[in-house]
Amino acid sequence: MGKLGSGRKNYSVLPTDYKLLEEIGYGASATVYRAIYLPFNEVVAVKCLDLDRCNSNL
């Protein structure tokens, strides 16, 4: 998270804080959407990972 006085905004990870608008890109394991971050009424990009398609060796 941002430090006090750094001028950086802190964004929530709650899905209900975002309204997805349209897909703007995709890759092997994720899709990127243009979205509105509702608390700030600000346009943002949201990357949604497809965990079924990710190759994880954890």
CHARMM internal coordinates of N, CA and C (Angstrom, degrees):
IC EDIT
DIST 1 N 1 CA 1.4502
DIST 1 CA 1 C 1.5264
ANGL 1 N 1 CA 1 C 109.75
DIST 1 C 2 N 1.3167
ANGL 1 CA 1 C 2 N 115.65
DIHE 1 N 1 CA 1 C 2 N 158.57
DIST 2 N 2 CA 1.4584
ANGL 1 C 2 N 2 CA 120.89
DIHE 1 CA 1 C 2 N 2 CA -179.37
DIST 2 CA 2 C 1.5123
ANGL 2 N 2 CA 2 C 112.57
DIHE 1 C 2 N 2 CA 2 C -68.92
DIST 2 C 3 N 1.3282
ANGL 2 CA 2 C 3 N 116.06
DIHE 2 N 2 CA 2 C 3 N 152.94
DIST 3 N 3 CA 1.4581
ANGL 2 C 3 N 3 CA 121.57
DIHE 2 CA 2 C 3 N 3 CA 177.81
DIST 3 CA 3 C 1.5188
ANGL 3 N 3 CA 3 C 109.47
DIHE 2 C 3 N 3 CA 3 C -86.78
DIST 3 C 4 N 1.3117
ANGL 3 CA 3 C 4 N 116.56
DIHE 3 N 3 CA 3 C 4 N 154.34
DIST 4 N 4 CA 1.4624
ANGL 3 C 4 N 4 CA 120.59
DIHE 3 CA 3 C 4 N 4 CA 177.19
DIST 4 CA 4 C 1.5152
ANGL 4 N 4 CA 4 C 110.12
DIHE 3 C 4 N 4 CA 4 C -58.70
DIST 4 C 5 N 1.3105
ANGL 4 CA 4 C 5 N 116.14
DIHE 4 N 4 CA 4 C 5 N 134.02
DIST 5 N 5 CA 1.4495
ANGL 4 C 5 N 5 CA 120.53
DIHE 4 CA 4 C 5 N 5 CA 177.60
DIST 5 CA 5 C 1.5155
ANGL 5 N 5 CA 5 C 115.01
DIHE 4 C 5 N 5 CA 5 C 80.85
DIST 5 C 6 N 1.3298
ANGL 5 CA 5 C 6 N 117.69
DIHE 5 N 5 CA 5 C 6 N 1.02
DIST 6 N 6 CA 1.4634
ANGL 5 C 6 N 6 CA 119.86
DIHE 5 CA 5 C 6 N 6 CA -178.10
DIST 6 CA 6 C 1.5208
ANGL 6 N 6 CA 6 C 112.48
DIHE 5 C 6 N 6 CA 6 C -81.30
DIST 6 C 7 N 1.3346
ANGL 6 CA 6 C 7 N 118.11
DIHE 6 N 6 CA 6 C 7 N -13.67
DIST 7 N 7 CA 1.4537
ANGL 6 C 7 N 7 CA 121.09
DIHE 6 CA 6 C 7 N 7 CA -178.87
DIST 7 CA 7 C 1.5168
ANGL 7 N 7 CA 7 C 113.38
DIHE 6 C 7 N 7 CA 7 C 81.03
DIST 7 C 8 N 1.3174
ANGL 7 CA 7 C 8 N 118.18
DIHE 7 N 7 CA 7 C 8 N -0.61
DIST 8 N 8 CA 1.4646
ANGL 7 C 8 N 8 CA 122.06
DIHE 7 CA 7 C 8 N 8 CA 179.23
DIST 8 CA 8 C 1.5134
ANGL 8 N 8 CA 8 C 110.15
DIHE 7 C 8 N 8 CA 8 C -85.09
DIST 8 C 9 N 1.3205
ANGL 8 CA 8 C 9 N 115.87
DIHE 8 N 8 CA 8 C 9 N 143.43
DIST 9 N 9 CA 1.4611
ANGL 8 C 9 N 9 CA 121.57
DIHE 8 CA 8 C 9 N 9 CA 176.85
DIST 9 CA 9 C 1.5239
ANGL 9 N 9 CA 9 C 109.21
DIHE 8 C 9 N 9 CA 9 C -91.30
DIST 9 C 10 N 1.3050
ANGL 9 CA 9 C 10 N 115.53
DIHE 9 N 9 CA 9 C 10 N 147.82
DIST 10 N 10 CA 1.4558
ANGL 9 C 10 N 10 CA 121.25
DIHE 9 CA 9 C 10 N 10 CA 173.76
DIST 10 CA 10 C 1.5201
ANGL 10 N 10 CA 10 C 108.57
DIHE 9 C 10 N 10 CA 10 C -101.17
DIST 10 C 11 N 1.3181
ANGL 10 CA 10 C 11 N 116.34
DIHE 10 N 10 CA 10 C 11 N 126.55
DIST 11 N 11 CA 1.4553
ANGL 10 C 11 N 11 CA 122.27
DIHE 10 CA 10 C 11 N 11 CA -179.26
DIST 11 CA 11 C 1.5220
ANGL 11 N 11 CA 11 C 109.84
DIHE 10 C 11 N 11 CA 11 C -106.30
DIST 11 C 12 N 1.3017
ANGL 11 CA 11 C 12 N 115.60
DIHE 11 N 11 CA 11 C 12 N 142.13
DIST 12 N 12 CA 1.4523
ANGL 11 C 12 N 12 CA 123.27
DIHE 11 CA 11 C 12 N 12 CA 179.37
DIST 12 CA 12 C 1.5254
ANGL 12 N 12 CA 12 C 110.51
DIHE 11 C 12 N 12 CA 12 C -74.73
DIST 12 C 13 N 1.3121
ANGL 12 CA 12 C 13 N 116.64
DIHE 12 N 12 CA 12 C 13 N 156.32
DIST 13 N 13 CA 1.4599
ANGL 12 C 13 N 13 CA 121.34
DIHE 12 CA 12 C 13 N 13 CA 172.09
DIST 13 CA 13 C 1.5278
ANGL 13 N 13 CA 13 C 111.45
DIHE 12 C 13 N 13 CA 13 C -101.71
DIST 13 C 14 N 1.3262
ANGL 13 CA 13 C 14 N 117.47
DIHE 13 N 13 CA 13 C 14 N 6.29
DIST 14 N 14 CA 1.4619
ANGL 13 C 14 N 14 CA 121.16
DIHE 13 CA 13 C 14 N 14 CA -179.84
DIST 14 CA 14 C 1.5264
ANGL 14 N 14 CA 14 C 110.73
DIHE 13 C 14 N 14 CA 14 C -74.87
DIST 14 C 15 N 1.3232
ANGL 14 CA 14 C 15 N 118.28
DIHE 14 N 14 CA 14 C 15 N 124.02
DIST 15 N 15 CA 1.4671
ANGL 14 C 15 N 15 CA 120.52
DIHE 14 CA 14 C 15 N 15 CA 179.48
DIST 15 CA 15 C 1.5285
ANGL 15 N 15 CA 15 C 113.43
DIHE 14 C 15 N 15 CA 15 C -57.62
DIST 15 C 16 N 1.3192
ANGL 15 CA 15 C 16 N 117.79
DIHE 15 N 15 CA 15 C 16 N -29.57
DIST 16 N 16 CA 1.4671
ANGL 15 C 16 N 16 CA 121.00
DIHE 15 CA 15 C 16 N 16 CA -178.88
DIST 16 CA 16 C 1.5220
ANGL 16 N 16 CA 16 C 112.73
DIHE 15 C 16 N 16 CA 16 C -70.76
DIST 16 C 17 N 1.3303
ANGL 16 CA 16 C 17 N 118.06
DIHE 16 N 16 CA 16 C 17 N -11.78
DIST 17 N 17 CA 1.4649
ANGL 16 C 17 N 17 CA 121.84
DIHE 16 CA 16 C 17 N 17 CA 177.99
DIST 17 CA 17 C 1.5298
ANGL 17 N 17 CA 17 C 112.43
DIHE 16 C 17 N 17 CA 17 C -85.20
DIST 17 C 18 N 1.3264
ANGL 17 CA 17 C 18 N 117.15
DIHE 17 N 17 CA 17 C 18 N -2.16
DIST 18 N 18 CA 1.4610
ANGL 17 C 18 N 18 CA 121.59
DIHE 17 CA 17 C 18 N 18 CA -176.53
DIST 18 CA 18 C 1.5220
ANGL 18 N 18 CA 18 C 110.84
DIHE 17 C 18 N 18 CA 18 C -125.65
DIST 18 C 19 N 1.3319
ANGL 18 CA 18 C 19 N 116.02
DIHE 18 N 18 CA 18 C 19 N 143.86
DIST 19 N 19 CA 1.4624
ANGL 18 C 19 N 19 CA 121.97
DIHE 18 CA 18 C 19 N 19 CA 171.82
DIST 19 CA 19 C 1.5230
ANGL 19 N 19 CA 19 C 106.64
DIHE 18 C 19 N 19 CA 19 C -118.25
DIST 19 C 20 N 1.3473
ANGL 19 CA 19 C 20 N 116.56
DIHE 19 N 19 CA 19 C 20 N 111.44
DIST 20 N 20 CA 1.4570
ANGL 19 C 20 N 20 CA 120.69
DIHE 19 CA 19 C 20 N 20 CA 179.94
DIST 20 CA 20 C 1.5182
ANGL 20 N 20 CA 20 C 109.40
DIHE 19 C 20 N 20 CA 20 C -72.84
DIST 20 C 21 N 1.3435
ANGL 20 CA 20 C 21 N 116.14
DIHE 20 N 20 CA 20 C 21 N 135.36
DIST 21 N 21 CA 1.4613
ANGL 20 C 21 N 21 CA 121.03
DIHE 20 CA 20 C 21 N 21 CA -177.91
DIST 21 CA 21 C 1.5236
ANGL 21 N 21 CA 21 C 111.72
DIHE 20 C 21 N 21 CA 21 C -103.86
DIST 21 C 22 N 1.3267
ANGL 21 CA 21 C 22 N 117.46
DIHE 21 N 21 CA 21 C 22 N -65.07
DIST 22 N 22 CA 1.4599
ANGL 21 C 22 N 22 CA 119.16
DIHE 21 CA 21 C 22 N 22 CA 177.82
DIST 22 CA 22 C 1.5170
ANGL 22 N 22 CA 22 C 110.11
DIHE 21 C 22 N 22 CA 22 C -151.40
DIST 22 C 23 N 1.3264
ANGL 22 CA 22 C 23 N 114.63
DIHE 22 N 22 CA 22 C 23 N 157.22
DIST 23 N 23 CA 1.4541
ANGL 22 C 23 N 23 CA 121.22
DIHE 22 CA 22 C 23 N 23 CA 177.21
DIST 23 CA 23 C 1.5240
ANGL 23 N 23 CA 23 C 108.78
DIHE 22 C 23 N 23 CA 23 C -71.70
DIST 23 C 24 N 1.3358
ANGL 23 CA 23 C 24 N 116.09
DIHE 23 N 23 CA 23 C 24 N 133.02
DIST 24 N 24 CA 1.4663
ANGL 23 C 24 N 24 CA 119.45
DIHE 23 CA 23 C 24 N 24 CA 178.57
DIST 24 CA 24 C 1.5264
ANGL 24 N 24 CA 24 C 112.56
DIHE 23 C 24 N 24 CA 24 C -119.04
DIST 24 C 25 N 1.3193
ANGL 24 CA 24 C 25 N 117.28
DIHE 24 N 24 CA 24 C 25 N -6.56
DIST 25 N 25 CA 1.4569
ANGL 24 C 25 N 25 CA 119.92
DIHE 24 CA 24 C 25 N 25 CA 177.95
DIST 25 CA 25 C 1.5142
ANGL 25 N 25 CA 25 C 110.98
DIHE 24 C 25 N 25 CA 25 C -178.91
DIST 25 C 26 N 1.3327
ANGL 25 CA 25 C 26 N 115.63
DIHE 25 N 25 CA 25 C 26 N 164.15
DIST 26 N 26 CA 1.4516
ANGL 25 C 26 N 26 CA 119.66
DIHE 25 CA 25 C 26 N 26 CA 177.81
DIST 26 CA 26 C 1.5151
ANGL 26 N 26 CA 26 C 109.48
DIHE 25 C 26 N 26 CA 26 C -156.38
DIST 26 C 27 N 1.3086
ANGL 26 CA 26 C 27 N 115.08
DIHE 26 N 26 CA 26 C 27 N 161.96
DIST 27 N 27 CA 1.4537
ANGL 26 C 27 N 27 CA 121.93
DIHE 26 CA 26 C 27 N 27 CA 177.75
DIST 27 CA 27 C 1.5122
ANGL 27 N 27 CA 27 C 109.41
DIHE 26 C 27 N 27 CA 27 C -142.60
DIST 27 C 28 N 1.3191
ANGL 27 CA 27 C 28 N 115.82
DIHE 27 N 27 CA 27 C 28 N -162.24
DIST 28 N 28 CA 1.4597
ANGL 27 C 28 N 28 CA 120.91
DIHE 27 CA 27 C 28 N 28 CA -176.26
DIST 28 CA 28 C 1.5212
ANGL 28 N 28 CA 28 C 112.94
DIHE 27 C 28 N 28 CA 28 C -65.00
DIST 28 C 29 N 1.3255
ANGL 28 CA 28 C 29 N 117.29
DIHE 28 N 28 CA 28 C 29 N -31.50
DIST 29 N 29 CA 1.4623
ANGL 28 C 29 N 29 CA 118.65
DIHE 28 CA 28 C 29 N 29 CA -174.72
DIST 29 CA 29 C 1.5226
ANGL 29 N 29 CA 29 C 114.14
DIHE 28 C 29 N 29 CA 29 C -134.01
DIST 29 C 30 N 1.3438
ANGL 29 CA 29 C 30 N 118.00
DIHE 29 N 29 CA 29 C 30 N 11.98
DIST 30 N 30 CA 1.4656
ANGL 29 C 30 N 30 CA 119.38
DIHE 29 CA 29 C 30 N 30 CA -178.84
DIST 30 CA 30 C 1.5246
ANGL 30 N 30 CA 30 C 110.68
DIHE 29 C 30 N 30 CA 30 C -155.68
DIST 30 C 31 N 1.3321
ANGL 30 CA 30 C 31 N 114.42
DIHE 30 N 30 CA 30 C 31 N 157.90
DIST 31 N 31 CA 1.4599
ANGL 30 C 31 N 31 CA 122.69
DIHE 30 CA 30 C 31 N 31 CA 174.35
DIST 31 CA 31 C 1.5173
ANGL 31 N 31 CA 31 C 107.37
DIHE 30 C 31 N 31 CA 31 C -125.76
DIST 31 C 32 N 1.3353
ANGL 31 CA 31 C 32 N 117.21
DIHE 31 N 31 CA 31 C 32 N 139.82
DIST 32 N 32 CA 1.4651
ANGL 31 C 32 N 32 CA 122.09
DIHE 31 CA 31 C 32 N 32 CA 179.78
DIST 32 CA 32 C 1.5267
ANGL 32 N 32 CA 32 C 108.39
DIHE 31 C 32 N 32 CA 32 C -109.85
DIST 32 C 33 N 1.3322
ANGL 32 CA 32 C 33 N 115.40
DIHE 32 N 32 CA 32 C 33 N 133.23
DIST 33 N 33 CA 1.4555
ANGL 32 C 33 N 33 CA 122.33
DIHE 32 CA 32 C 33 N 33 CA -179.05
DIST 33 CA 33 C 1.5231
ANGL 33 N 33 CA 33 C 110.51
DIHE 32 C 33 N 33 CA 33 C -120.47
DIST 33 C 34 N 1.3251
ANGL 33 CA 33 C 34 N 115.79
DIHE 33 N 33 CA 33 C 34 N 146.32
DIST 34 N 34 CA 1.4659
ANGL 33 C 34 N 34 CA 120.56
DIHE 33 CA 33 C 34 N 34 CA 165.30
DIST 34 CA 34 C 1.5162
ANGL 34 N 34 CA 34 C 104.47
DIHE 33 C 34 N 34 CA 34 C -79.38
DIST 34 C 35 N 1.3270
ANGL 34 CA 34 C 35 N 116.52
DIHE 34 N 34 CA 34 C 35 N 136.96
DIST 35 N 35 CA 1.4583
ANGL 34 C 35 N 35 CA 120.84
DIHE 34 CA 34 C 35 N 35 CA -175.12
DIST 35 CA 35 C 1.5221
ANGL 35 N 35 CA 35 C 109.80
DIHE 34 C 35 N 35 CA 35 C -146.85
DIST 35 C 36 N 1.3093
ANGL 35 CA 35 C 36 N 115.07
DIHE 35 N 35 CA 35 C 36 N 165.92
DIST 36 N 36 CA 1.4651
ANGL 35 C 36 N 36 CA 122.09
DIHE 35 CA 35 C 36 N 36 CA 172.10
DIST 36 CA 36 C 1.5241
ANGL 36 N 36 CA 36 C 107.14
DIHE 35 C 36 N 36 CA 36 C -107.81
DIST 36 C 37 N 1.3324
ANGL 36 CA 36 C 37 N 116.46
DIHE 36 N 36 CA 36 C 37 N 126.96
DIST 37 N 37 CA 1.4631
ANGL 36 C 37 N 37 CA 120.89
DIHE 36 CA 36 C 37 N 37 CA 171.53
DIST 37 CA 37 C 1.5157
ANGL 37 N 37 CA 37 C 105.72
DIHE 36 C 37 N 37 CA 37 C -86.41
DIST 37 C 38 N 1.3282
ANGL 37 CA 37 C 38 N 116.09
DIHE 37 N 37 CA 37 C 38 N 105.25
DIST 38 N 38 CA 1.4610
ANGL 37 C 38 N 38 CA 122.55
DIHE 37 CA 37 C 38 N 38 CA -169.30
DIST 38 CA 38 C 1.5320
ANGL 38 N 38 CA 38 C 114.74
DIHE 37 C 38 N 38 CA 38 C -60.23
DIST 38 C 39 N 1.3340
ANGL 38 CA 38 C 39 N 120.89
DIHE 38 N 38 CA 38 C 39 N -41.75
DIST 39 N 39 CA 1.4695
ANGL 38 C 39 N 39 CA 118.74
DIHE 38 CA 38 C 39 N 39 CA -179.51
DIST 39 CA 39 C 1.5288
ANGL 39 N 39 CA 39 C 114.40
DIHE 38 C 39 N 39 CA 39 C -59.74
DIST 39 C 40 N 1.3539
ANGL 39 CA 39 C 40 N 117.79
DIHE 39 N 39 CA 39 C 40 N -31.75
DIST 40 N 40 CA 1.4658
ANGL 39 C 40 N 40 CA 121.25
DIHE 39 CA 39 C 40 N 40 CA 179.65
DIST 40 CA 40 C 1.5247
ANGL 40 N 40 CA 40 C 112.02
DIHE 39 C 40 N 40 CA 40 C -105.26
DIST 40 C 41 N 1.3481
ANGL 40 CA 40 C 41 N 117.58
DIHE 40 N 40 CA 40 C 41 N -4.10
DIST 41 N 41 CA 1.4658
ANGL 40 C 41 N 41 CA 122.59
DIHE 40 CA 40 C 41 N 41 CA -174.38
DIST 41 CA 41 C 1.5298
ANGL 41 N 41 CA 41 C 110.00
DIHE 40 C 41 N 41 CA 41 C 49.97
DIST 41 C 42 N 1.3323
ANGL 41 CA 41 C 42 N 115.12
DIHE 41 N 41 CA 41 C 42 N 51.86
DIST 42 N 42 CA 1.4608
ANGL 41 C 42 N 42 CA 122.36
DIHE 41 CA 41 C 42 N 42 CA -172.00
DIST 42 CA 42 C 1.5344
ANGL 42 N 42 CA 42 C 110.04
DIHE 41 C 42 N 42 CA 42 C -126.14
DIST 42 C 43 N 1.3345
ANGL 42 CA 42 C 43 N 116.60
DIHE 42 N 42 CA 42 C 43 N 139.32
DIST 43 N 43 CA 1.4617
ANGL 42 C 43 N 43 CA 120.74
DIHE 42 CA 42 C 43 N 43 CA 176.46
DIST 43 CA 43 C 1.5272
ANGL 43 N 43 CA 43 C 108.75
DIHE 42 C 43 N 43 CA 43 C -76.66
DIST 43 C 44 N 1.3279
ANGL 43 CA 43 C 44 N 115.67
DIHE 43 N 43 CA 43 C 44 N 131.91
DIST 44 N 44 CA 1.4633
ANGL 43 C 44 N 44 CA 122.37
DIHE 43 CA 43 C 44 N 44 CA -179.18
DIST 44 CA 44 C 1.5271
ANGL 44 N 44 CA 44 C 108.94
DIHE 43 C 44 N 44 CA 44 C -138.74
DIST 44 C 45 N 1.3117
ANGL 44 CA 44 C 45 N 116.26
DIHE 44 N 44 CA 44 C 45 N 170.34
DIST 45 N 45 CA 1.4615
ANGL 44 C 45 N 45 CA 122.22
DIHE 44 CA 44 C 45 N 45 CA 170.97
DIST 45 CA 45 C 1.5213
ANGL 45 N 45 CA 45 C 107.81
DIHE 44 C 45 N 45 CA 45 C -107.68
DIST 45 C 46 N 1.3266
ANGL 45 CA 45 C 46 N 115.79
DIHE 45 N 45 CA 45 C 46 N 136.79
DIST 46 N 46 CA 1.4627
ANGL 45 C 46 N 46 CA 121.47
DIHE 45 CA 45 C 46 N 46 CA -179.87
DIST 46 CA 46 C 1.5230
ANGL 46 N 46 CA 46 C 108.30
DIHE 45 C 46 N 46 CA 46 C -122.48
DIST 46 C 47 N 1.3199
ANGL 46 CA 46 C 47 N 116.31
DIHE 46 N 46 CA 46 C 47 N 124.94
DIST 47 N 47 CA 1.4645
ANGL 46 C 47 N 47 CA 120.91
DIHE 46 CA 46 C 47 N 47 CA 176.46
DIST 47 CA 47 C 1.5208
ANGL 47 N 47 CA 47 C 108.31
DIHE 46 C 47 N 47 CA 47 C -98.05
DIST 47 C 48 N 1.3273
ANGL 47 CA 47 C 48 N 116.41
DIHE 47 N 47 CA 47 C 48 N 122.95
DIST 48 N 48 CA 1.4635
ANGL 47 C 48 N 48 CA 122.66
DIHE 47 CA 47 C 48 N 48 CA 178.91
DIST 48 CA 48 C 1.5228
ANGL 48 N 48 CA 48 C 108.52
DIHE 47 C 48 N 48 CA 48 C -108.09
DIST 48 C 49 N 1.3251
ANGL 48 CA 48 C 49 N 115.71
DIHE 48 N 48 CA 48 C 49 N 115.95
DIST 49 N 49 CA 1.4563
ANGL 48 C 49 N 49 CA 120.77
DIHE 48 CA 48 C 49 N 49 CA 179.48
DIST 49 CA 49 C 1.5194
ANGL 49 N 49 CA 49 C 110.50
DIHE 48 C 49 N 49 CA 49 C -80.85
DIST 49 C 50 N 1.3250
ANGL 49 CA 49 C 50 N 116.28
DIHE 49 N 49 CA 49 C 50 N 138.82
DIST 50 N 50 CA 1.4593
ANGL 49 C 50 N 50 CA 122.33
DIHE 49 CA 49 C 50 N 50 CA 173.45
DIST 50 CA 50 C 1.5251
ANGL 50 N 50 CA 50 C 106.12
DIHE 49 C 50 N 50 CA 50 C -96.81
DIST 50 C 51 N 1.3184
ANGL 50 CA 50 C 51 N 116.72
DIHE 50 N 50 CA 50 C 51 N 95.76
DIST 51 N 51 CA 1.4601
ANGL 50 C 51 N 51 CA 120.92
DIHE 50 CA 50 C 51 N 51 CA -173.21
DIST 51 CA 51 C 1.5203
ANGL 51 N 51 CA 51 C 112.56
DIHE 50 C 51 N 51 CA 51 C -65.61
DIST 51 C 52 N 1.3305
ANGL 51 CA 51 C 52 N 117.67
DIHE 51 N 51 CA 51 C 52 N -23.34
DIST 52 N 52 CA 1.4621
ANGL 51 C 52 N 52 CA 120.20
DIHE 51 CA 51 C 52 N 52 CA 176.46
DIST 52 CA 52 C 1.5255
ANGL 52 N 52 CA 52 C 111.33
DIHE 51 C 52 N 52 CA 52 C -69.58
DIST 52 C 53 N 1.3337
ANGL 52 CA 52 C 53 N 117.39
DIHE 52 N 52 CA 52 C 53 N -26.18
DIST 53 N 53 CA 1.4603
ANGL 52 C 53 N 53 CA 121.73
DIHE 52 CA 52 C 53 N 53 CA -177.68
DIST 53 CA 53 C 1.5218
ANGL 53 N 53 CA 53 C 112.62
DIHE 52 C 53 N 53 CA 53 C -98.20
DIST 53 C 54 N 1.3341
ANGL 53 CA 53 C 54 N 117.45
DIHE 53 N 53 CA 53 C 54 N -9.88
DIST 54 N 54 CA 1.4677
ANGL 53 C 54 N 54 CA 120.63
DIHE 53 CA 53 C 54 N 54 CA 178.51
DIST 54 CA 54 C 1.5234
ANGL 54 N 54 CA 54 C 109.21
DIHE 53 C 54 N 54 CA 54 C -75.81
DIST 54 C 55 N 1.3045
ANGL 54 CA 54 C 55 N 116.42
DIHE 54 N 54 CA 54 C 55 N 139.78
DIST 55 N 55 CA 1.4549
ANGL 54 C 55 N 55 CA 121.59
DIHE 54 CA 54 C 55 N 55 CA 176.36
DIST 55 CA 55 C 1.5176
ANGL 55 N 55 CA 55 C 107.53
DIHE 54 C 55 N 55 CA 55 C -98.90
DIST 55 C 56 N 1.3350
ANGL 55 CA 55 C 56 N 116.45
DIHE 55 N 55 CA 55 C 56 N 100.97
DIST 56 N 56 CA 1.4572
ANGL 55 C 56 N 56 CA 120.96
DIHE 55 CA 55 C 56 N 56 CA -176.80
DIST 56 CA 56 C 1.5204
ANGL 56 N 56 CA 56 C 109.93
DIHE 55 C 56 N 56 CA 56 C -114.05
DIST 56 C 57 N 1.3107
ANGL 56 CA 56 C 57 N 115.70
DIHE 56 N 56 CA 56 C 57 N 130.93
DIST 57 N 57 CA 1.4656
ANGL 56 C 57 N 57 CA 121.33
DIHE 56 CA 56 C 57 N 57 CA 178.08
DIST 57 CA 57 C 1.5216
ANGL 57 N 57 CA 57 C 110.82
DIHE 56 C 57 N 57 CA 57 C -108.70
DIST 57 C 58 N 1.3329
ANGL 57 CA 57 C 58 N 117.17
DIHE 57 N 57 CA 57 C 58 N 37.32
DIST 58 N 58 CA 1.4686
ANGL 57 C 58 N 58 CA 120.24
DIHE 57 CA 57 C 58 N 58 CA -178.97
DIST 58 CA 58 C 1.4992
ANGL 58 N 58 CA 58 C 111.26
DIHE 57 C 58 N 58 CA 58 C -75.85
END
COOR INIT
IC SEED 1 N 1 CA 1 C
IC BUILD
